[in-house]
Amino acid sequence: MKTIDLTPLYRNSIGFDRFASLLDNAFRAESAAAGYPPYNIESLEDNKYAITLAVAGFTQEELNINVERGVLTIRGEKAKAEDRNYLYQGIANRTFERKFNLADYIEVTGADLENGLLTIKLLKVIPEAMKPRSIAINGGTSSSASIEHKEEVVA
């Protein structure tokens, strides 16, 4: 089963159309990506994440990181070595493209290339309006606003 019918979700939900396309793209992308380059996704702290890709042999100039409409795209294009005559070439030297769908409010804060590992740092920035807040409860009666009962004098 490669497709999921989300029609019941649309009957009583608003704004989940992106969710359906994310699921559909995830099923298609897994077979197309063929696992190169390998990567890790880790949670560093509550709102900090990192994606690490093994890009051995690539230089900074051969890598391109782009974010557009909630999709993080990493491309690597290796320059062709014309002057080399390989008897056997086991080190992957091919062009690649990896895409990651980012949730709302996830921002890419930086990238580092060290020892053949490309690490992309992500931060979830929650707007003030979305953060939980405490609501003060006002008392219904207070000592200064109490109602006094007066006795009627009968003459």
Secondary structure, DSSP 8 states (H G I E B T S, - for coil): ------HHHHHS-SS-HHHHHHHHHHHHHHHHHTT-S-EEEEE-SSSEEEEEEE-TT--GGGEEEEEETTEEEEEE-----TT---S---S----EEEEEE--TTEEEEEEEEETTEEEEEEEE---GGGS--------S--GGG----------
